[in-house]
Amino acid sequence: MSMPAFPDPKTILTRDEAISAILISIALEETALSHIINAEGEKIQRALEKINASADMRTVLEVNQSVAAMLEQITDMQLVLTNKLNKALRCIQKDSTEKPPCKNAQRPPCTAKPFP
């Protein structure tokens, strides 16, 4: 997986582009967490293979504690991401409850480059 491309920090984003960027960042973080969870599952599988090949129970318990600690950190991160998502959704909902602009109102043209 390649690194995401972020807009130039000097670029001024519109409100919609900023909300979109926030949602994309949440999705990228969720993807990263899923990779970590998968790696932790593979770690457990390797430990179980070793126990069948005469590894001691202490090693298996250490692996279990390590995985449990990582999953606890992932759970904490999920709470942060949920909070971030809820705030972004509130911004979107706030937009939908606002009155539509006057038909004669002129919006300035968007000068921001599209977000890749």
C-alpha positions in Angstrom: 0.0 0.0 0.0 1.4 3.4 -1.0 1.5 6.4 1.2 -1.5 8.8 0.8 -1.0 12.0 -1.0 -1.9 15.0 1.1 -2.6 18.5 -0.2 0.0 21.2 0.1 -0.4 22.8 3.6 -0.4 26.2 1.9 -3.5 25.2 -0.1 -6.7 26.6 1.4 -9.4 23.9 1.4 -13.1 24.6 1.2 -15.2 23.4 4.1 -16.5 20.4 2.0 -12.9 19.5 1.0 -11.8 19.7 4.6 -14.6 17.4 5.8 -13.8 15.0 3.0 -10.1 15.0 4.0 -11.1 14.2 7.6 -13.3 11.3 6.4 -10.5 10.0 4.2 -8.1 10.2 7.1 -10.4 8.2 9.3 -10.7 5.5 6.6 -6.9 5.4 6.3 -6.5 5.0 10.0 -9.1 2.2 10.1 -7.3 0.4 7.3 -4.0 0.7 9.2 -5.7 -0.7 12.4 -7.1 -3.6 10.4 -3.5 -4.5 9.2 -2.3 -4.4 12.8 -5.1 -6.6 13.9 -4.3 -9.1 11.1 -0.6 -9.1 12.2 -1.6 -9.8 15.8 -3.7 -12.8 14.6 -0.7 -14.1 12.7 1.4 -13.6 15.8 -1.0 -15.9 17.7 -1.0 -18.4 14.9 2.9 -18.6 15.0 2.8 -19.0 18.8 0.3 -21.9 18.5 2.5 -23.5 15.9 5.4 -23.3 18.3 3.4 -24.9 21.1 2.8 -27.9 18.9 6.6 -27.9 18.2 7.5 -28.0 21.9 7.5 -24.3 22.9 6.8 -23.7 26.5 3.6 -22.3 27.9 5.4 -19.1 29.2 6.1 -18.0 25.6 2.4 -18.5 24.6 1.3 -16.5 27.6 3.8 -13.7 26.8 2.4 -13.6 23.2 -1.1 -13.5 24.6 -0.3 -10.6 26.9 1.4 -8.7 24.0 -1.7 -9.2 21.7 -4.0 -8.2 24.5 -2.1 -5.0 25.1 -2.1 -4.1 21.4 -5.8 -4.8 21.1 -6.4 -2.5 24.1 -4.5 0.3 22.3 -6.5 -0.4 19.1 -9.7 -0.1 21.2 -8.6 3.2 22.5 -7.8 4.4 19.0 -11.3 3.2 17.8 -12.8 5.5 20.4 -10.8 8.4 19.1 -11.8 7.7 15.5 -15.5 7.3 16.5 -15.4 10.7 18.2 -13.6 12.2 15.1 -16.3 10.7 12.8 -19.2 11.9 14.9 -17.8 15.5 14.8 -17.4 15.3 11.0 -20.9 13.9 10.7 -22.3 16.8 12.9 -20.7 19.2 10.4 -22.3 17.5 7.5 -25.7 17.4 9.3 -25.3 21.1 10.2 -24.8 21.9 6.5 -28.0 20.1 5.6 -30.1 21.9 8.1 -28.9 25.4 7.1 -31.1 27.4 4.8 -30.1 27.2 1.1 -28.3 30.3 -0.2 -30.3 32.9 -2.1 -30.6 32.2 -5.8 -28.9 35.5 -6.7 -26.0 35.0 -4.3 -22.7 34.7 -6.0 -20.2 32.1 -4.7 -16.5 32.9 -5.2 -14.9 30.3 -7.5 -13.0 27.5 -5.8 -9.2 28.1 -6.3 -8.2 25.0 -4.3 -6.6 22.1 -6.2 -8.7 18.9 -6.2 -7.8 16.5 -3.4 -6.3 13.3 -4.8 
